Every structure is written in structure tokens, then in C-alpha cells.
Amino acid sequence: MSLISPDFDESVIVRSAEAEVIGRSPVTIRLLADSGSTGGALSTQRVTLGAGADGARPHRHDGSAEMFYMLDGTAQLLSGEQVVTAERGDLVIVPPGLPHAFAAAPGEAADILIVITPGVERFEYFRHLERIAYGKVPPESLLDVQELYDTYFLASEAWEKARA
């Protein structure tokens, strides 16, 4: 077992008004703290999803766990082959290597705090997603950066069935 020893010596304070916001309704991502600012301890963002909006399609992280804390609303989360419904105040932590995905539940909005630990520089990943959403780069371009962001996409029959 290894212990991650973060390398930073001052508190990280991110004011809401100063956080970069990616996307537009029905999906917005508030970039809070990236791995570089936390000495590798974690990276975190807040994802707000409109009614029934998709968040992230099925994927895995080989080197990091991912935590989903429901600030408000209701979401569906894939954890392995299980689809979990999470509501305000619920917490789901997915270990490294386990397939997962998330979306607002049908007809519901969701506001989710997401933490990845140990941290991976992810802000540029979210900016890349925004470029895809605006048609500036093709969706296939994500395949070229999977290793860089420790985000490997995969298929999930359970997720497709739950989201149908």
C-alpha cells in the first residue's frame, strides 16, 4: 500500500465568483481546484445538470478514486454494473479501475461536488469537453488524451439500459 504525500503548504481557497465555469445550461462545470494547486492531493469540480441531463458517459480512472457528493437534486450513477440513484446529501465513492458514469435522473436536476484523489490535472480536460460541445474539435479527439487525463471510456449495457 502506498501513501500519497501531497506537496503544498498553504490552504487552497477558491471563491465562488473566481471559479472558472465551463459549459452552459443544461450542463455547467465549475472548476474549483486542480491537482497542481493541491500538491497532487486531489482535483475537484462542481457539476450542475439540468433535468435529465447527461454528465459523463461510462469510463474508468486507473490511478484515482472519484467521490460524488450530492449537493442537491437527484442523479443516476453507474458504479461497476450497478446503477445507483443518489439524492441530496448522498455520497458515492468509486475506487480506481471501476467503471462509472453520472447523469441527472430523468425529469430531475442535479448539483454534484466531484473529487478525484489522488489528483489529476483535469481542468484542461473539461476545457477540451467544452471545445467538443461547441464543435471546435471532434468527439473522437478524447481518445487521444485518455492516458493524459486517466480517463478511459468504455461501454456499459447497464448504463445504456438505465438511461434509455
DSSP file (Angstrom, degrees, kcal/mol; ACC not computed):
  #  RESIDUE AA STRUCTURE BP1 BP2  ACC     N-H-->O    O-->H-N    N-H-->O    O-->H-N    TCO  KAPPA ALPHA  PHI   PSI    X-CA   Y-CA   Z-CA
    1    1 A M              0   0    0      0, 0.0     2,-0.3     0, 0.0     0, 0.0   0.000 360.0 360.0 360.0 134.5    0.0    0.0    0.0
    2    2 A S        -     0   0    0      2,-0.0     2,-0.5     0, 0.0     0, 0.0  -0.812 360.0-140.9-110.2 152.6    1.3    3.4   -0.9
    3    3 A L        -     0   0    0     -2,-0.3     2,-0.5     2,-0.0     0, 0.0  -0.945  13.7-136.3-112.5 127.2    0.6    6.7    0.8
    4    4 A I        -     0   0    0     -2,-0.5    36,-0.0    37,-0.1    37,-0.0  -0.710  15.7-159.7 -80.6 125.7    0.2    9.8   -1.3
    5    5 A S        -     0   0    0     -2,-0.5    36,-0.0     2,-0.0    -1,-0.0  -0.855  13.4-142.3-109.9  97.1    2.0   12.7    0.3
    6    6 A P        -     0   0    0      0, 0.0     2,-0.5     0, 0.0    34,-0.2  -0.207   4.8-143.1 -58.8 148.0    0.6   16.0   -1.1
    7    7 A D        +     0   0    0     32,-1.6     2,-0.3    31,-0.1    32,-0.2  -0.677  57.7  99.4-119.3  76.1    3.1   18.7   -1.6
    8    8 A F        -     0   0    0     -2,-0.5    29,-0.0    30,-0.2    30,-0.0  -0.973  42.9-167.1-152.9 150.1    1.6   22.1   -0.7
    9    9 A D        +     0   0    0     -2,-0.3     2,-0.3     2,-0.1    29,-0.0   0.301  65.0  65.4-126.8   9.8    1.9   24.2    2.4
   10   10 A E  S    S-     0   0    0      0, 0.0    -1,-0.0     0, 0.0     0, 0.0  -0.968  86.6 -97.8-130.2 150.6   -0.9   26.8    2.2
   11   11 A S        -     0   0    0     -2,-0.3     2,-0.6     1,-0.1    -2,-0.1  -0.318  32.6-129.5 -61.5 144.8   -4.6   26.4    2.2
   12   12 A V        -     0   0    0      2,-0.0     2,-0.5    26,-0.0    -1,-0.1  -0.891  28.3-176.5 -97.6 120.1   -6.4   26.5   -1.1
   13   13 A I        -     0   0    0     -2,-0.6     2,-0.6     2,-0.0    -2,-0.0  -0.976   6.2-176.0-122.1 121.8   -9.2   29.0   -1.1
   14   14 A V        -     0   0    0     -2,-0.5     2,-0.3    19,-0.0     5,-0.1  -0.960  15.3-148.2-120.1 113.9  -11.4   29.3   -4.2
   15   15 A R    >>  -     0   0    0     -2,-0.6     3,-1.7     1,-0.1     4,-1.0  -0.607  20.3-125.0 -79.1 139.3  -14.1   32.0   -4.1
   16   16 A S  G >4 S+     0   0    0     -2,-0.3     3,-0.9     1,-0.3    -1,-0.1   0.881 110.5  53.3 -51.3 -44.3  -17.2   31.1   -6.0
   17   17 A A  G 34 S+     0   0    0      1,-0.2    -1,-0.3     3,-0.0    -2,-0.0   0.694 109.4  50.2 -67.5 -18.4  -17.0   34.3   -8.1
   18   18 A E  G <4 S+     0   0    0     -3,-1.7    -1,-0.2     2,-0.1    -2,-0.2   0.583  83.9 107.0 -96.7 -12.0  -13.4   33.4   -9.1
   19   19 A A  S << S-     0   0    0     -4,-1.0     2,-0.2    -3,-0.9    13,-0.1  -0.458  74.8-117.2 -71.9 136.7  -14.0   29.8  -10.2
   20   20 A E  E     -A   31   0A   0     11,-0.7    11,-2.9    -2,-0.2     2,-0.5  -0.542  26.1-148.7 -71.9 135.5  -14.0   29.2  -14.0
   21   21 A V  E     -A   30   0A   0     -2,-0.2     2,-0.4     9,-0.2     9,-0.2  -0.940   9.9-163.7-112.0 127.2  -17.3   28.0  -15.3
   22   22 A I  E     +A   29   0A   0      7,-3.2     7,-2.7    -2,-0.5   105,-0.1  -0.866  51.1   3.0-108.1 139.9  -17.3   25.7  -18.3
   23   23 A G  E    S-A   28   0A   0     -2,-0.4     2,-0.3     5,-0.2     5,-0.2  -0.219  70.6-107.4  87.0-175.1  -20.4   25.0  -20.5
   24   24 A R  E >   -A   27   0A   0      3,-0.8     3,-2.0     4,-0.1    -2,-0.0  -0.954  57.2 -21.4-151.0 163.0  -23.9   26.3  -20.4
   25   25 A S  T 3  S+     0   0    0      1,-0.3    24,-0.1    -2,-0.3    -2,-0.0  -0.152 120.5  32.2 -48.4 134.7  -27.2   25.0  -19.4
   26   26 A P  T 3  S+     0   0    0      0, 0.0    24,-3.1     0, 0.0     2,-0.5  -0.973 132.6  28.7 -93.2   2.8  -28.2   22.2  -19.1
   27   27 A V  E <   +AB  24  49A   0     -3,-2.0    -3,-0.8    22,-0.2     2,-0.4  -0.964  64.7 167.2-129.4 118.8  -24.6   21.2  -18.1
   28   28 A T  E     -AB  23  48A   0     20,-2.3    20,-2.9    -2,-0.5     2,-0.5  -0.976  16.3-159.0-127.1 146.2  -22.2   23.6  -16.3
   29   29 A I  E     -AB  22  47A   0     -7,-2.7    -7,-3.2    -2,-0.4     2,-0.7  -0.985   4.6-156.2-125.8 122.8  -18.9   22.7  -14.6
   30   30 A R  E     -AB  21  46A   0     16,-3.3    16,-2.3    -2,-0.5     2,-0.6  -0.887  16.1-142.8 -99.6 113.3  -17.4   24.9  -12.0
   31   31 A L  E     +AB  20  45A   0    -11,-2.9   -11,-0.7    -2,-0.7    14,-0.2  -0.663  30.1 166.4 -79.8 116.8  -13.6   24.3  -11.9
   32   32 A L  E     -     0   0A   0     12,-1.6     2,-0.4    -2,-0.6    13,-0.2   0.915  57.3  -8.1-100.8 -61.0  -12.6   24.6   -8.2
   33   33 A A  E     - B   0  44A   0     11,-1.8    11,-3.0   -19,-0.0    -1,-0.3  -0.976  59.2-154.7-146.1 128.8   -9.1   23.1   -7.6
   34   34 A D    >>  -     0   0    0     -2,-0.4     3,-1.2     9,-0.2     4,-0.8  -0.560  37.1 -99.7 -98.1 166.9   -6.8   21.2   -9.8
   35   35 A S  G >4>S+     0   0    0     85,-0.5     5,-2.7     1,-0.3     3,-0.9   0.838 118.7  60.6 -54.0 -38.7   -4.1   18.8   -8.8
   36   36 A G  G >45S+     0   0    0      1,-0.2     3,-0.6     3,-0.2    -1,-0.3   0.820 104.7  48.1 -62.3 -31.6   -1.4   21.4   -9.3
   37   37 A S  G <45S+     0   0    0     -3,-1.2    -1,-0.2     1,-0.2    -2,-0.2   0.622 114.1  46.8 -85.1 -12.0   -2.9   23.7   -6.7
   38   38 A T  G X<5S-     0   0    0     -3,-0.9     3,-1.8    -4,-0.8    -1,-0.2   0.163 112.8-110.7-113.5  17.5   -3.3   20.9   -4.1
   39   39 A G  T < 5S-     0   0    0     -3,-0.6   -32,-1.6     1,-0.3    -3,-0.2   0.782  77.0 -55.4  60.7  27.0    0.1   19.4   -4.5
   40   40 A G  T 3 <S+     0   0    0     -5,-2.7    79,-1.9     2,-0.3    -1,-0.3   0.414 111.2 118.5  88.2  -1.5   -1.4   16.3   -6.1
   41   41 A A  S <  S-     0   0    0     -3,-1.8     2,-0.3    -6,-0.3    -2,-0.1   0.925  81.9 -35.4 -64.6 -45.3   -3.8   15.6   -3.3
   42   42 A L        -     0   0    0     76,-0.3     2,-0.4    -7,-0.2    -2,-0.3  -0.981  42.8-136.0-164.8 167.3   -7.0   16.0   -5.3
   43   43 A S  E     - C   0 116A   0     73,-1.9    73,-3.0    -2,-0.3     2,-0.3  -0.986  28.6-173.5-133.5 145.6   -8.8   17.8   -8.0
   44   44 A T  E     +BC  33 115A   0    -11,-3.0   -11,-1.8    -2,-0.4   -12,-1.6  -0.992  12.7 168.3-145.5 147.3  -12.4   18.9   -7.6
   45   45 A Q  E     -BC  31 114A   0     69,-2.1    69,-3.2    -2,-0.3     2,-0.5  -0.968  28.9-126.2-149.5 162.2  -15.2   20.5   -9.6
   46   46 A R  E     -BC  30 113A   0    -16,-2.3   -16,-3.3    -2,-0.3     2,-0.5  -0.967  22.8-161.7-114.9 125.0  -18.9   21.1   -9.2
   47   47 A V  E     -BC  29 112A   0     65,-3.0    65,-3.1    -2,-0.5     2,-0.5  -0.931   2.6-165.7-112.4 125.5  -21.2   19.8  -11.9
   48   48 A T  E     -BC  28 111A   0    -20,-2.9   -20,-2.3    -2,-0.5     2,-0.4  -0.949   8.4-169.7-112.8 123.7  -24.7   21.2  -12.3
   49   49 A L  E     -BC  27 110A   0     61,-3.5    61,-2.4    -2,-0.5   -22,-0.2  -0.942  14.5-136.0-118.1 130.0  -27.0   19.2  -14.5
   50   50 A G    >   -     0   0    0    -24,-3.1     3,-2.5    -2,-0.4    54,-0.2  -0.166  61.0 -44.8 -70.4 175.1  -30.5   20.3  -15.8
   51   51 A A  T 3  S-     0   0    0      1,-0.3    58,-0.3    56,-0.2    -1,-0.2  -0.177 126.7 -13.9 -50.1 116.9  -33.4   18.0  -15.7
   52   52 A G  T 3  S+     0   0    0     56,-2.8    -1,-0.3    53,-1.0    57,-0.1   0.496  94.6 157.2  71.5   5.1  -32.4   14.6  -17.1
   53   53 A A    <   -     0   0    0     -3,-2.5    51,-3.0    55,-0.3     2,-0.2  -0.314  43.1-117.1 -69.0 144.1  -29.1   15.9  -18.5
   54   54 A D  E     -F  103   0B   0     49,-0.2    49,-0.2     1,-0.2    -4,-0.1  -0.561  29.0-178.2 -76.4 142.2  -26.2   13.6  -19.1
   55   55 A G  E     -     0   0B   0     47,-1.7     2,-0.4     1,-0.3    48,-0.2   0.730  62.2 -11.7-100.6 -88.1  -23.0   14.2  -17.1
   56   56 A A  E     -F  102   0B   0     46,-1.4    46,-1.8     3,-0.0    -1,-0.3  -0.963  65.2-131.0-121.2 136.2  -20.2   11.8  -18.0
   57   57 A R  E     -     0   0B   0     -2,-0.4    43,-0.1    44,-0.2    98,-0.1  -0.302  56.0 -57.6 -75.7 169.1  -20.6    8.6  -20.1
   58   58 A P  E    S+     0   0B   0      0, 0.0    96,-1.8     0, 0.0     2,-0.3  -0.185  77.6 136.1 -55.4 133.5  -19.1    5.3  -18.8
   59   59 A H  E     -FG 100 153B   0     41,-2.1    41,-2.7    94,-0.3     2,-0.3  -0.937  36.9-136.5-160.8 175.7  -15.4    5.5  -18.1
   60   60 A R  E     - G   0 152B   0     92,-1.4    92,-2.4    -2,-0.3     2,-0.5  -0.965   6.5-142.5-141.1 159.4  -12.8    4.5  -15.5
   61   61 A H        -     0   0    0     -2,-0.3    36,-3.2    37,-0.3    37,-0.2  -0.995   8.3-163.8-120.4 123.1   -9.7    6.0  -13.9
   62   62 A D  S    S+     0   0    0     -2,-0.5    -1,-0.1    34,-0.2    89,-0.1   0.812  87.3  32.2 -76.8 -29.3   -6.9    3.6  -13.3
   63   63 A G  S    S+     0   0    0     87,-0.2     2,-0.3    33,-0.1    -1,-0.2   0.414 113.1  54.5-111.4   2.5   -5.0    5.7  -10.8
   64   64 A S        -     0   0    0     86,-0.2    33,-0.3    31,-0.1     2,-0.3  -0.978  62.9-134.8-140.7 149.1   -7.6    7.6   -8.9
   65   65 A A  E     -D  117   0A   0     52,-2.9    52,-2.1    -2,-0.3     2,-0.4  -0.668  25.4-144.4 -89.2 155.6  -10.8    7.2   -6.8
   66   66 A E  E     -DE 116  94A   0     28,-2.4    28,-3.2    -2,-0.3     2,-0.4  -0.990   8.0-158.9-129.5 129.7  -13.7    9.5   -7.6
   67   67 A M  E     -DE 115  93A   0     48,-3.3    48,-2.1    -2,-0.4     2,-0.5  -0.888   2.1-165.5-108.9 134.6  -16.1   10.9   -5.0
   68   68 A F  E     -DE 114  92A   0     24,-3.2    24,-2.4    -2,-0.4     2,-0.5  -0.976   5.8-175.5-119.6 116.9  -19.6   12.2   -5.8
   69   69 A Y  E     -DE 113  91A   0     44,-2.8    44,-2.8    -2,-0.5     2,-0.9  -0.963  23.4-133.8-114.7 123.3  -21.4   14.2   -3.2
   70   70 A M  E     +D  112   0A   0     20,-2.7    19,-3.2    -2,-0.5    42,-0.2  -0.640  25.3 176.4 -80.9 106.7  -24.9   15.3   -4.0
   71   71 A L  E    S-     0   0A   0     40,-2.2     2,-0.3    -2,-0.9    -1,-0.2   0.852  70.6 -20.2 -73.8 -35.7  -25.3   18.9   -3.1
   72   72 A D  E    S+D  111   0A   0     39,-1.6    39,-2.5    -3,-0.1    -1,-0.3  -0.978 104.7  23.1-165.5 159.7  -28.9   19.0   -4.4
   73   73 A G  E    S-D  110   0A   0     -2,-0.3    15,-1.0    37,-0.2     2,-0.4  -0.300  82.7 -64.6  80.6-159.9  -31.3   17.1   -6.7
   74   74 A T  E     -H   87   0B   0     35,-2.2    31,-2.2    13,-0.2     2,-0.3  -0.999  45.9-178.9-137.7 133.2  -31.2   13.5   -7.9
   75   75 A A  E     -HI  86 104B   0     11,-2.8    11,-2.8    -2,-0.4     2,-0.5  -0.907  24.2-132.9-129.6 157.3  -28.6   11.8  -10.0
   76   76 A Q  E     -HI  85 103B   0     27,-3.1    27,-1.9    -2,-0.3     2,-0.4  -0.935  27.1-170.7-103.7 134.7  -28.1    8.3  -11.5
   77   77 A L  E     -HI  84 102B   0      7,-2.9     7,-3.4    -2,-0.5     2,-0.5  -0.994  17.1-142.2-129.1 131.2  -24.6    7.0  -11.1
   78   78 A L  E     +HI  83 101B   0     23,-2.2    23,-1.0    -2,-0.4     2,-0.4  -0.786  20.6 177.8 -86.1 130.6  -23.1    3.9  -12.6
   79   79 A S  E >   -HI  82 100B   0      3,-3.2     3,-1.7    -2,-0.5     2,-0.6  -0.872  68.0 -48.1-135.0  99.8  -20.8    2.0  -10.2
   80   80 A G  T 3  S-     0   0    0     19,-3.4    78,-0.1    -2,-0.4    14,-0.0  -0.664 122.1 -28.4  71.4-117.9  -19.4   -1.1  -11.9
   81   81 A E  T 3  S+     0   0    0     -2,-0.6     2,-0.4    -3,-0.1    -1,-0.2   0.240 121.2  97.4-110.8  10.7  -22.6   -2.7  -13.3
   82   82 A Q  E <   -H   79   0B   0     -3,-1.7    -3,-3.2     2,-0.0     2,-0.6  -0.847  61.8-150.2-102.2 133.7  -24.9   -1.2  -10.7
   83   83 A V  E     -H   78   0B   0     -2,-0.4     2,-0.4    -5,-0.2    -5,-0.2  -0.923  19.1-166.0-103.8 119.9  -26.9    2.0  -11.4
   84   84 A V  E     -H   77   0B   0     -7,-3.4    -7,-2.9    -2,-0.6     2,-0.6  -0.837  15.8-141.2-107.7 138.8  -27.5    3.9   -8.1
   85   85 A T  E     -H   76   0B   0     -2,-0.4     2,-0.4    -9,-0.2    -9,-0.2  -0.901  24.4-168.9 -97.4 124.3  -29.9    6.7   -7.6
   86   86 A A  E     -H   75   0B   0    -11,-2.8   -11,-2.8    -2,-0.6     2,-0.2  -0.929   3.5-170.9-118.4 138.5  -28.4    9.4   -5.3
   87   87 A E  E >   -H   74   0B   0     -2,-0.4     3,-2.9   -13,-0.2   -17,-0.3  -0.682  45.3 -46.7-120.6 173.8  -30.2   12.3   -3.7
   88   88 A R  T 3  S+     0   0    0    -15,-1.0   -17,-0.2     1,-0.3    -1,-0.2  -0.087 127.9  16.1 -43.5 128.0  -29.2   15.4   -1.8
   89   89 A G  T 3  S+     0   0    0    -19,-3.2    -1,-0.3     1,-0.3     2,-0.1   0.270  95.5 128.5  89.5 -10.8  -26.7   14.5    0.9
   90   90 A D    <   -     0   0    0     -3,-2.9   -20,-2.7   -20,-0.1     2,-0.4  -0.456  43.0-154.6 -79.1 153.2  -25.8   11.2   -0.5
   91   91 A L  E     -E   69   0A   0    -22,-0.2     2,-0.4    -2,-0.1   -22,-0.2  -0.992  11.5-177.0-129.8 133.1  -22.2   10.2   -1.2
   92   92 A V  E     -E   68   0A   0    -24,-2.4   -24,-3.2    -2,-0.4     2,-0.5  -0.998   4.8-169.0-129.5 128.4  -20.8    7.7   -3.7
   93   93 A I  E     -E   67   0A   0     -2,-0.4   -26,-0.2   -26,-0.2    -2,-0.0  -0.979   5.8-160.0-119.9 124.0  -17.1    6.8   -3.9
   94   94 A V  E     -E   66   0A   0    -28,-3.2   -28,-2.4    -2,-0.5     3,-0.1  -0.894  15.9-134.0-105.0 124.8  -15.9    4.8   -6.9
   95   95 A P    >   -     0   0    0      0, 0.0     3,-1.7     0, 0.0   -34,-0.3  -0.276  39.5 -75.7 -73.5 163.2  -12.5    3.0   -6.5
   96   96 A P  T 3  S+     0   0    0      0, 0.0   -34,-0.2     0, 0.0   -31,-0.1  -0.265 117.0  19.6 -55.1 141.2   -9.8    3.1   -9.1
   97   97 A G  T 3  S+     0   0    0    -36,-3.2   -35,-0.1   -33,-0.3   -32,-0.1   0.219  90.6 122.2  86.3 -14.9  -10.5    0.9  -12.1
   98   98 A L    <   -     0   0    0     -3,-1.7   -37,-0.3   -37,-0.2    -1,-0.2  -0.692  66.9-117.1 -86.6 128.1  -14.2    0.6  -11.6
   99   99 A P        +     0   0    0      0, 0.0   -19,-3.4     0, 0.0     2,-0.3  -0.340  45.9 164.4 -60.1 139.9  -16.4    1.7  -14.5
  100  100 A H  E     +FI  59  79B   0    -41,-2.7   -41,-2.1   -21,-0.2     2,-0.3  -0.980  17.2 171.5-153.5 163.5  -18.7    4.7  -13.6
  101  101 A A  E     - I   0  78B   0    -23,-1.0   -23,-2.2    -2,-0.3     2,-0.3  -0.944  13.6-152.2-160.6 167.5  -20.8    7.4  -15.1
  102  102 A F  E     +FI  56  77B   0    -46,-1.8   -47,-1.7    -2,-0.3   -46,-1.4  -0.996  17.5 157.1-152.7 154.3  -23.3   10.0  -13.9
  103  103 A A  E     -FI  54  76B   0    -27,-1.9   -27,-3.1    -2,-0.3   -49,-0.2  -0.967  48.2 -86.3-163.2 159.2  -26.3   12.0  -15.1
  104  104 A A  E     - I   0  75B   0    -51,-3.0   -29,-0.3    -2,-0.3     3,-0.1  -0.531  56.4-103.8 -68.6 142.8  -29.3   13.8  -13.7
  105  105 A A    >   -     0   0    0    -31,-2.2     3,-2.7     4,-0.2   -53,-1.0  -0.319  54.3 -74.7 -64.2 152.6  -32.1   11.4  -13.0
  106  106 A P  T 3  S+     0   0    0      0, 0.0    -1,-0.2     0, 0.0     3,-0.1  -0.254 120.4   3.3 -52.1 128.1  -35.0   11.6  -15.6
  107  107 A G  T 3  S+     0   0    0      1,-0.2     2,-0.3    -3,-0.1   -56,-0.2   0.459 116.4 100.0  75.4   1.7  -37.0   14.7  -15.0
  108  108 A E    <   -     0   0    0     -3,-2.7   -56,-2.8   -58,-0.2   -55,-0.3  -0.856  63.6-137.2-120.1 152.8  -34.7   15.8  -12.2
  109  109 A A        -     0   0    0     -2,-0.3   -35,-2.2   -58,-0.3     2,-0.3  -0.647  20.7-158.1 -97.5 163.3  -31.8   18.3  -11.9
  110  110 A A  E     -CD  49  73A   0    -61,-2.4   -61,-3.5   -37,-0.3     2,-0.5  -0.998  15.9-165.3-146.8 142.3  -28.6   17.5  -10.0
  111  111 A D  E     -CD  48  72A   0    -39,-2.5   -40,-2.2    -2,-0.3   -39,-1.6  -0.977  24.1-177.4-127.7 114.4  -25.8   19.5   -8.4
  112  112 A I  E     -CD  47  70A   0    -65,-3.1   -65,-3.0    -2,-0.5     2,-0.6  -0.942  25.2-150.1-126.2 131.4  -22.8   17.4   -7.6
  113  113 A L  E     -CD  46  69A   0    -44,-2.8   -44,-2.8    -2,-0.4     2,-0.4  -0.883  24.6-164.8 -93.0 125.3  -19.4   18.0   -6.0
  114  114 A I  E     -CD  45  68A   0    -69,-3.2   -69,-2.1    -2,-0.6     2,-0.4  -0.948   9.5-175.8-118.7 131.4  -16.8   15.7   -7.5
  115  115 A V  E     -CD  44  67A   0    -48,-2.1   -48,-3.3    -2,-0.4     2,-0.5  -0.993   6.9-163.7-127.0 130.2  -13.4   15.0   -6.0
  116  116 A I  E     -CD  43  66A   0    -73,-3.0   -73,-1.9    -2,-0.4   -50,-0.2  -0.956  20.9-136.9-112.8 129.2  -10.7   12.9   -7.6
  117  117 A T  E    S+ D   0  65A   0    -52,-2.1   -52,-2.9    -2,-0.5     2,-0.2  -0.998  85.1  30.1-142.3 137.5   -7.9   11.6   -5.5
  118  118 A P  S    S-     0   0    0      0, 0.0   -76,-0.3     0, 0.0   -77,-0.2   0.639 111.1-110.2 -62.0 159.7   -5.0   11.5   -5.9
  119  119 A G        -     0   0    0    -79,-1.9     2,-0.4    -2,-0.2    -2,-0.1  -0.203  30.8-165.8 -66.4 149.5   -5.4   14.5   -8.1
  120  120 A V        -     0   0    0     -4,-0.2     2,-0.6    29,-0.1   -85,-0.5  -0.993  38.2-103.5-128.8 136.6   -5.0   14.5  -11.8
  121  121 A E        +     0   0    0     -2,-0.4     4,-0.1     1,-0.2   -87,-0.1  -0.492  58.8 155.3 -61.0 111.3   -4.7   17.8  -13.8
  122  122 A R     >  +     0   0    0     -2,-0.6     4,-2.0     2,-0.1     3,-0.4   0.554  39.7  89.4-121.2 -13.7   -8.3   17.9  -15.2
  123  123 A F  H  > S+     0   0    0      1,-0.3     4,-2.0     2,-0.2     5,-0.2   0.909  92.3  49.5 -58.1 -41.5   -9.1   21.5  -15.9
  124  124 A E  H  > S+     0   0    0      1,-0.2     4,-2.0     2,-0.2    -1,-0.3   0.827 105.9  58.8 -67.5 -29.0   -7.8   21.2  -19.5
  125  125 A Y  H  > S+     0   0    0     -3,-0.4     4,-2.2     2,-0.2    -1,-0.2   0.932 107.1  46.4 -61.0 -46.1   -9.8   18.0  -19.9
  126  126 A F  H  X S+     0   0    0     -4,-2.0     4,-2.0     1,-0.2    -2,-0.2   0.866 110.4  52.4 -67.9 -35.2  -13.0   20.0  -19.1
  127  127 A R  H  X S+     0   0    0     -4,-2.0     4,-2.0    -5,-0.2    -1,-0.2   0.877 107.7  53.0 -64.7 -36.2  -12.0   22.7  -21.5
  128  128 A H  H  X S+     0   0    0     -4,-2.0     4,-2.0     2,-0.2    -2,-0.2   0.919 106.9  51.9 -63.3 -44.0  -11.5   20.0  -24.1
  129  129 A L  H  X S+     0   0    0     -4,-2.2     4,-2.5     1,-0.2    -2,-0.2   0.886 108.0  52.2 -59.1 -38.6  -15.0   18.8  -23.5
  130  130 A E  H  X S+     0   0    0     -4,-2.0     4,-1.9     2,-0.2    -1,-0.2   0.905 106.3  52.7 -65.2 -40.6  -16.3   22.3  -24.0
  131  131 A R  H  <>S+     0   0    0     -4,-2.0     5,-2.7     1,-0.2     6,-0.9   0.879 110.1  49.4 -61.8 -37.0  -14.5   22.6  -27.3
  132  132 A I  H ><5S+     0   0    0     -4,-2.0     3,-1.8     4,-0.2    -2,-0.2   0.939 108.6  52.4 -64.7 -46.7  -16.2   19.3  -28.4
  133  133 A A  H 3<5S+     0   0    0     -4,-2.5    -2,-0.2     1,-0.3    -1,-0.2   0.829 111.1  47.1 -59.4 -33.6  -19.6   20.7  -27.3
  134  134 A Y  T 3<5S-     0   0    0     -4,-1.9    -1,-0.3    -5,-0.1    -2,-0.2   0.336 116.9-113.4 -92.2   6.7  -19.1   23.8  -29.4
  135  135 A G  T < 5S+     0   0    0     -3,-1.8    -3,-0.2     2,-0.2    -2,-0.1   0.668  81.3 124.0  75.1  16.8  -18.0   21.8  -32.4
  136  136 A K  S   <S+     0   0    0     -5,-2.7    -4,-0.2    -6,-0.2    -5,-0.1   0.780  80.3  17.2 -81.6 -27.2  -14.4   23.1  -32.3
  137  137 A V  S    S-     0   0    0     -6,-0.9    -2,-0.2    -9,-0.1    -1,-0.2  -0.976  91.2-101.5-139.3 153.1  -12.9   19.6  -32.1
  138  138 A P    >   -     0   0    0      0, 0.0     3,-1.9     0, 0.0     4,-0.2  -0.400  27.9-118.7 -75.2 152.0  -14.4   16.2  -32.9
  139  139 A P  G >  S+     0   0    0      0, 0.0     3,-1.8     0, 0.0     4,-0.3   0.822 111.4  67.7 -56.8 -32.0  -15.6   13.9  -30.1
  140  140 A E  G >  S+     0   0    0      1,-0.3     3,-1.7     2,-0.2     4,-0.5   0.711  79.6  80.4 -62.7 -18.6  -13.1   11.3  -31.2
  141  141 A S  G X  S+     0   0    0     -3,-1.9     3,-0.8     1,-0.3     4,-0.4   0.738  78.5  69.8 -62.7 -20.7  -10.3   13.7  -30.1
  142  142 A L  G X  S+     0   0    0     -3,-1.8     3,-1.2     1,-0.2     4,-0.4   0.814  87.3  65.1 -65.0 -28.8  -10.9   12.5  -26.5
  143  143 A L  G X  S+     0   0    0     -3,-1.7     3,-0.6    -4,-0.3     4,-0.3   0.815  96.1  57.5 -63.1 -28.7   -9.4    9.1  -27.4
  144  144 A D  G <  S+     0   0    0     -3,-0.8    -1,-0.3    -4,-0.5    -2,-0.2   0.664 112.2  39.5 -75.0 -16.6   -6.1   10.8  -28.0
  145  145 A V  G <> S+     0   0    0     -3,-1.2     4,-1.9    -4,-0.4    -1,-0.2   0.244  78.8 108.2-119.3  12.3   -6.0   12.2  -24.4
  146  146 A Q  T <4>S+     0   0    0     -3,-0.6     5,-2.3    -4,-0.4     4,-0.4   0.922  85.3  43.9 -56.3 -46.8   -7.4    9.3  -22.4
  147  147 A E  T >45S+     0   0    0     -4,-0.3     3,-0.9     1,-0.2    -1,-0.2   0.896 109.1  57.2 -68.0 -39.9   -4.0    8.4  -20.9
  148  148 A L  T 345S+     0   0    0      1,-0.2    -1,-0.2    -4,-0.2    -2,-0.2   0.879 119.3  30.6 -57.4 -40.3   -3.1   12.0  -20.2
  149  149 A Y  T 3<5S-     0   0    0     -4,-1.9    -1,-0.2     2,-0.2    -2,-0.2   0.276 105.3-122.2-104.9   9.8   -6.2   12.5  -18.0
  150  150 A D  T < 5S+     0   0    0     -3,-0.9     2,-0.5    -4,-0.4    -3,-0.2   0.896  70.4 132.3  49.5  45.1   -6.5    8.9  -16.7
  151  151 A T      < -     0   0    0     -5,-2.3     2,-0.6    -6,-0.2   -90,-0.2  -0.935  33.5-177.3-130.8 106.8  -10.0    8.7  -18.2
  152  152 A Y  E     -G   60   0B   0    -92,-2.4   -92,-1.4    -2,-0.5     2,-0.1  -0.921  17.2-142.0-112.7 116.8  -10.7    5.6  -20.3
  153  153 A F  E     +G   59   0B   0     -2,-0.6     2,-0.3   -94,-0.2   -94,-0.3  -0.444  27.5 164.3 -79.7 148.4  -14.1    5.4  -22.0
  154  154 A L        -     0   0    0    -96,-1.8     2,-0.3    -2,-0.1    -1,-0.0  -0.936  36.0 -96.2-153.1 172.1  -16.0    2.1  -22.2
  155  155 A A        -     0   0    0     -2,-0.3     2,-0.3   -98,-0.1   -96,-0.0  -0.685  29.0-171.2 -95.4 150.2  -19.4    0.6  -23.0
  156  156 A S     >  -     0   0    0     -2,-0.3     4,-2.3     1,-0.1     5,-0.2  -0.894  15.3-168.0-145.0 112.4  -21.9   -0.3  -20.3
  157  157 A E  H  > S+     0   0    0     -2,-0.3     4,-2.5     1,-0.2     5,-0.2   0.893  93.7  54.8 -63.5 -40.1  -25.0   -2.2  -21.0
  158  158 A A  H  > S+     0   0    0      1,-0.2     4,-2.1     2,-0.2    -1,-0.2   0.904 110.1  46.3 -61.1 -41.5  -26.4   -1.4  -17.5
  159  159 A W  H  > S+     0   0    0      2,-0.2     4,-2.2     1,-0.2    -2,-0.2   0.925 111.8  50.1 -68.3 -44.5  -25.9    2.3  -18.1
  160  160 A E  H  X S+     0   0    0     -4,-2.3     4,-0.7     1,-0.2    -2,-0.2   0.907 112.3  48.2 -60.0 -42.0  -27.5    2.3  -21.6
  161  161 A K  H >< S+     0   0    0     -4,-2.5     3,-0.7     1,-0.2    -1,-0.2   0.916 112.3  48.0 -64.5 -44.2  -30.5    0.4  -20.2
  162  162 A A  H 3< S+     0   0    0     -4,-2.1    -1,-0.2     1,-0.2    -2,-0.2   0.834 115.4  45.0 -66.3 -32.7  -30.9    2.8  -17.3
  163  163 A R  H 3<        0   0    0     -4,-2.2    -1,-0.2     1,-0.2    -2,-0.2   0.488 360.0 360.0 -91.9  -3.9  -30.6    5.9  -19.5
  164  164 A A    <<        0   0    0     -4,-0.7    -1,-0.2    -3,-0.7    -2,-0.1   0.501 360.0 360.0 -68.6 360.0  -32.9    4.6  -22.2
